């Protein structure tokens, strides 16, 4: 039975008397009774385009306002935006889904007189044979015996799948470790460790968003336009990241430039270590 108009003064979810647009007990919005399909369509459109929709407001602020979401969160203005962990999770899921949907597989080939052909089964044994006797020789020999034939046979697809499965978890551990570096770099004036982690969450969310835009554009744009857009995105990323650091930590341009270079170097080195360890872990766990 549909609720009547007389019941509109009470929350339809928990029964609490309403004194505004939202319930003070459970937070549900006041809803009118549904009497038509048009009403359902209108509600759906409102959810997507209403000014209260946090998704679009958060993404717009993340994309074009460097450091803004960090300042808003620390100032306590949080209700109008997605929480940082939820934003990171959503964008990481979309990013890795797109990255996995069309992976660039590498194939091992045998070159002979200019001809390219898939490697033959007899060649696999030769490739997977190793006479290495240095440090960790037993581990290397065991890998060549057990894992290498599978990698050769499927062109590395199994490794790529395992790597993409493990990378999101590795990145989630990567950010707290990088925040320790920022804690040491910004020791005066004092900042809490959580502030650095929060900053990196938003920064990595922006990086995910930028790559998502790039991957979607690559599917619809000609190669020349795609290359031009990639250059624009890289230049914008440099501007955005530098501006985010300066606005979030409010230091001079010279100090920000120095710490920005150090942060980028730490990010690249830590990222390389993370990728290497994730690859090795994926090989071991295959």
Secondary structure as UniProt FT lines:
FT   HELIX           5..9
FT   TURN            12..14
FT   TURN            24..26
FT   HELIX           37..49
FT   TURN            51..52
FT   HELIX           54..64
FT   TURN            66..67
FT   HELIX           68..74
FT   TURN            75..76
FT   TURN            79..80
FT   HELIX           84..101
FT   STRAND          109..112
FT   TURN            113..114
FT   STRAND          115..118
FT   HELIX           121..127
FT   TURN            135..136
FT   HELIX           137..146
FT   HELIX           148..153
FT   TURN            154..156
FT   HELIX           157..185
FT   HELIX           193..220
FT   HELIX           223..249
FT   HELIX           253..285
//
